[in-house]
Amino acid sequence: MSDLYQTIANSTVGNKMLKAINLPIPTLLERYQPEKASYVSGRVLVGAAPGGTATGAILHNLKEAPEAKASTLAGLDAAPEVEKAAGEAGVTLDNYKAEREDETKFKALVFDATGVNNIEELRALWDFFHPVIRKLDKCARVLVIGRTPEKCDPEKHTAQRGLEGFTRSVGKELKKGATSQLVYVDEGAETQLASPLRFFLSAKSAYVSAQVVRVEASDFDPAGFDWKQPLQGQKALVTGASRGIGAAIAQVLARDGAEVVVLDVPAMADELKQVASRIGGKTLELDITAEDGPQQISKLAGELGGLDIVVHNAGVTRDKTLGNMPDKFWDMTLGINVRAPERINTKLLEDGNLNTGASIVGISSIAGIAGNMGQTNYGTSKAAVIGMIESREKELSERGMTINAVAPGFIETQMTAAMPFAIREAGRRMNSLNQGGQPVDVAETIAFFASPASKGITGNIVRVCGQSLIGA
Ligand SMILES: NC(=O)c1ccc[n+]([C@@H]2O[C@H](COP(=O)([O-])OP(=O)(O)OC[C@H]3O[C@@H](n4cnc5c(N)ncnc54)[C@H](O)[C@@H]3O)[C@@H](O)[C@H]2O)c1
């Protein structure tokens, strides 16, 4: 569905008019274009707190972005360390001296805060960001890399936890489609930053802001990895894929090289076949709540030689306040949104039809994080999806598999087009980017989780909500 307000706000006359009365201008967000050579194009300013261990990985990955130009902020305590890391990575850095009248614009500010050991050292954030935060280009990125707090001594844990408040607050101050994120990396897992750097610095994360991702060590080796076709050779299943977000997920996974099976209820067979023919995929017409649903899925998975990616996208809303809600609304919502995914996971694992390195991705919702009036059933089901990620994480890690979820906010689909006008407009505007997201934004985040390059990322929930005020 088109966003009329955004179209008007981006016209010459409309833009002037809305600015004059102080209304927000939702920037047209840049989205991923496969033909671009780099995941980030433009000037990238890299900084670090003294003793940071992620700077080398940041610079090494920037070296593989020919359209990016790396700079470092002159005069910071850790500037010599950043320059040394650049020399080792083979990156030419220029020294940037921030001056107010200077018109330089940055496409990304990346700060290695892994060396921050205590509250005093958090001051390094101010030192780096204060002189340059007003010098961001359109759709720029702020990215902070920290050390996983739970794995630090108490003083460091306290300070590292503070980074979350920093990146979330910055996200609320940024304008013109810029976003802010935090990645916590375990000591020794710095090579695993390749995938989150490429996701969070690129247009693939257009509608993701103020999120926190935790990265652990894994056996993924980025050397020689094909970042243009990251899912080459992977077999994927996407449920609820005949339209909306599910169709976008199927398309993005196929674009990235996966062979995709699209599943939906028999009533959606025509739409499902159209999606499959667009992406050269297979179809499975099935109600996932059917008694033998998991068996049918597992049988097909076995015939395909096992699945590498399972995306539990099928979902429904049946809204009513609790006192007015018939039991069938409750049963149906819980049954489709979480009971069926749980049964499917169990069956695939029991039958050994998930391949080593497989990735399961669930779809939660901001309603599952913050709650929503009229959605006790939906909110319960979507919070339970988060429970499903938490409860399976350890078992799957032991088998070399990952499980994560996305929690979309307001996404432009038939589901949200059916909302009453006032609620729809509130949903669209009440976020830091002042607009709804597109199905492709959810799909890109799922492809990020599903990539073999994200093997060190499990048990994470990433909201795709433009930093929605609901549940913020
Ligand atoms: N649109 C949003 O703003 C938004 C926000 C948060 C979360 N989500 C979640 O994202 C997912 C996709 O949402 P959407 O907006 O594309 O919805 P949608 O209604 O457009 O698509 C959902 C698909 O799931 C299928 N489906 C439903 N029950 C099924 C069953 N029993 N078996 C097989 N398929 C079934 C439907 O036929 C449909 O094709 C859902 O899980 C939804 O809860 C959406």
The ligand as an ORCA input file, in Angstrom:
! r2SCAN-3c Opt
* xyz 0 1
  N       2.402     -6.873      8.469
  C       2.903     -6.477      9.627
  O       2.963     -5.281      9.907
  C       3.439     -7.499     10.618
  C       3.920     -7.027     11.827
  C       4.436     -7.926     12.754
  C       4.481     -9.279     12.451
  N       3.980     -9.727     11.275
  C       4.039    -11.180     11.034
  O       4.640    -11.436      9.778
  C       4.102    -12.632      9.210
  C       3.563    -12.360      7.817
  O       2.598    -11.322      7.894
  P       1.901    -10.645      6.630
  O       1.601     -9.247      7.002
  O       2.672    -10.924      5.391
  O       0.515    -11.461      6.652
  P      -0.410    -11.999      5.480
  O      -1.746    -12.249      6.092
  O      -0.329    -11.114      4.278
  O       0.289    -13.404      5.112
  C       0.274    -14.508      5.990
  C       0.291    -15.777      5.154
  O       0.247    -16.898      6.043
  C      -0.624    -17.854      5.477
  N      -1.189    -18.753      6.488
  C      -2.049    -18.417      7.477
  N      -2.405    -19.514      8.166
  C      -1.739    -20.565      7.620
  C      -1.707    -21.957      7.898
  N      -2.443    -22.488      8.874
  N      -0.918    -22.739      7.126
  C      -0.179    -22.211      6.121
  N      -0.189    -20.890      5.818
  C      -0.959    -20.083      6.556
  C      -1.719    -17.012      4.828
  O      -2.474    -17.752      3.882
  C      -0.917    -15.877      4.234
  O      -0.506    -16.157      2.918
  C       3.033    -13.117     10.204
  O       3.607    -14.068     11.065
  C       2.694    -11.850     10.965
  O       2.172    -12.125     12.226
  C       3.452     -8.866     10.350
*
